[in-house]
Amino acid sequence: MARVFASARVEVVADATTFGVAIQQHLAGIIWAGLVFPIAMVQVIVIVFRLTLPMLAIAASIETRYKNPHIPGLVSTFVATGISPRFLDQLRSAALLEHEPARMNALLGLRRQPAFAGGKPIIIALALVVLLQAIAPILLFYFAHWPLWGNFR
């Protein structure tokens, strides 16, 4: 997970650098090139979540079977707060199935939701960044009279 956050920091810095170059050069179209970074950030989060889902399922299964009832579980707390309590219940029920093909089908059937810390506000913020970054070059072209690419209009 630390690598995901480090990757997200790099993506944010790269996006800010793209904006800086666009402002310094007065080229609105460069901002469109920066659209790659927020979209890549979301894709990294989704891919990492998909790759960690089997490990979360195994950890939740072990924790459910062998945990002392008086001690809070690390994996269950992580999944419940980082994703959602409803997803934790779905993950547990899928992970505790004894028959392996049924367990694999249940895990494959889980709703694939990326683990965004902060939940819907972060998803909305990322969508807003992508939308504004797509619209900003057009607004700068029409209202600030910045060229989209090069010194021609």
Secondary structure, DSSP 4 states (H G I P E B T S, - for coil): -HHHHHHHHHHHHHHHHHHHHHHHHT-TTHHHHTTHHHHHHHHHHHHHHHHHHHHHHHHHHHHHHH--TTS--HHHHHHHHHT-HHHHHHHHHHHT-SSHHHHHHHHHHS------TT-HHHHHHHHHHHHHHHHHHHHHHHHS---SSTT--
